[in-house]
Amino acid sequence: MEWLGVLKCIETGEGRSTDFKRGLGDMSTIGKAMCAFANTEGGVIILGVDDAQAIVGVREDAERVQERLTSFLQSGCSAPVSALCGRHHDPSGWVHWIEVPRQRGLEPLRYDGRVWVRRARSSVEPSPSELQDLYNDFGYILTEERSIQAATSSHMDLARFRAYLRALGLDTEEEPQPAAEDDLRNRGVLTKSGDALRATLYGVLAFGSDPQRYPQTRNFRVECVAYAGEDRASDSLQVADAGGRLDEQVQRAVGWFAGLGRFETYRGLVREDRPLLPRPAIREALVNAVVHRDYAITGSKVLLEVFGRHVDVTSPGTLPNHMSVESVRAGAHPRSRNESLANYMLAMGFMEQRGRGWPMMRRDMREFNGSEPEIAQDERNRYVRVTFRLDPPRNQQGE
């Protein structure tokens, strides 16, 4: 941008694509504006102009200012910013500007660990739905068929893949066997990306040797938290991350939950220990959460949260394929968002016959403590939550 263009921006005033700063300051306001412009539609930050559109000039040495700005472009945000710097000596003093284009990359730019966007004259943090739209705009959208660029066939666990084939009833020993890469490609584990074969998201989550190693997949796990009270404002007593392949995530989360404690109940004079919840019910809720979650939502984990009197299992995304809370409660035929992942978990023995999950959880909870599991959907913040009540089993009082 030339000086005449900068003058035109000054005359127009601050807005969605123009921001004024009197000087360098502590660089934080410049960092937020730079990040916001890069994440939105680009813009120009003009230093040496006040809010009244008057040129006041930057007092610092011009060369030093340019050096600081150039350095900040490289290291001030979560990734280098490809911006252009300029300066002009006006009778009122030096005016500097940073012309920031719209950034492209795997994910939005961050300053101070947070994402910023431009809204009118301000640099602000996006709402949860805006943030997801921003991830989608950056092309950071994942479905189970999409490739993970850093994941290759060497990252796949062939022993696990062959165990899956055997679970499908296929002979993995009789010759001739297809070449490993051909077999992985035919089963949707690998896909052609450019001139190379890359693992799909399905391949990484079902057969990857380290599924959370990639930037796109680091949050595809279950976060487990036990609280002292009834909400997230309470102190957390235990925290754990259940990572790995989908089946490993479920196993580890269920194991963590089982270790939290048990009810002490009595039948006559005989003491019995009962789990906090029926193991099949909590496992089914977790399987549904990891299988049916929306993997386009990259910044959220599946949550297993234990409170004083209830347990929540929260899955990112809304119900798939036009399903409703009412249809789930009615035991309607499921419509999977991630069909390959669902088939994998079914073959490996982690899912019941399709469509039986919710009726099974209802039966188990009724028999356990007379309660019903609850399901809720928040379309604005994009999550589905299943809640179990932790009331003591009905034989607590010595039935």
Stockholm file with secondary structure:
# STOCKHOLM 1.0

chainA/1-399         MEWLGVLKCIETGEGRSTDFKRGLGDMSTIGKAMCAFANTEGGVIILGVDDAQAIVGVREDAERVQERLTSFLQSGCSAPVSALCGRHHDPSGWVHWIEVPRQRGLEPLRYDGRVWVRRARSSVEPSPSELQDLYNDFGYILTEERSIQAATSSHMDLARFRAYLRALGLDTEEEPQPAAEDDLRNRGVLTKSGDALRATLYGVLAFGSDPQRYPQTRNFRVECVAYAGEDRASDSLQVADAGGRLDEQVQRAVGWFAGLGRFETYRGLVREDRPLLPRPAIREALVNAVVHRDYAITGSKVLLEVFGRHVDVTSPGTLPNHMSVESVRAGAHPRSRNESLANYMLAMGFMEQRGRGWPMMRRDMREFNGSEPEIAQDERNRYVRVTFRLDPPRNQQGE
#=GR chainA/1-399 SS CCHHHHHHHHHHCSBTTEEEESSCTTSHHHHHHHHHHHHTTCEEEEESBCTTSCBCCBCSCHHHHHHHHHHHHHHSSSSCCCCEEEEEEETTEEEEEEEECCCCSSSCCEETTEECEEETTEEECCCHHHHHHHHHHTTCCCCTTSBCTTCCGGGBCHHHHHHHHHHTTCCSSSSSCCCHHHHHHHTTSEEEETTEEEEBHHHHHHHBSSGGGSTTTTTCSEEEEEESSSSTTSCEEEEEEECSSHHHHHHHHHHHHHTTCEEEEEETTEEEEEESSCHHHHHHHHHHHHHHSCTTCCSCCEEEEECSSEEEEEEESCCSTTCCHHHHHTTCCCCCSSHHHHHHHHHTTCSCSTTCHHHHHHHHHHHHHSCCCEEEEETTTTEEEEEEECCCCGGGGCC
#=GC SS_cons         CCHHHHHHHHHHCSBTTEEEESSCTTSHHHHHHHHHHHHTTCEEEEESBCTTSCBCCBCSCHHHHHHHHHHHHHHSSSSCCCCEEEEEEETTEEEEEEEECCCCSSSCCEETTEECEEETTEEECCCHHHHHHHHHHTTCCCCTTSBCTTCCGGGBCHHHHHHHHHHTTCCSSSSSCCCHHHHHHHTTSEEEETTEEEEBHHHHHHHBSSGGGSTTTTTCSEEEEEESSSSTTSCEEEEEEECSSHHHHHHHHHHHHHTTCEEEEEETTEEEEEESSCHHHHHHHHHHHHHHSCTTCCSCCEEEEECSSEEEEEEESCCSTTCCHHHHHTTCCCCCSSHHHHHHHHHTTCSCSTTCHHHHHHHHHHHHHSCCCEEEEETTTTEEEEEEECCCCGGGGCC
//
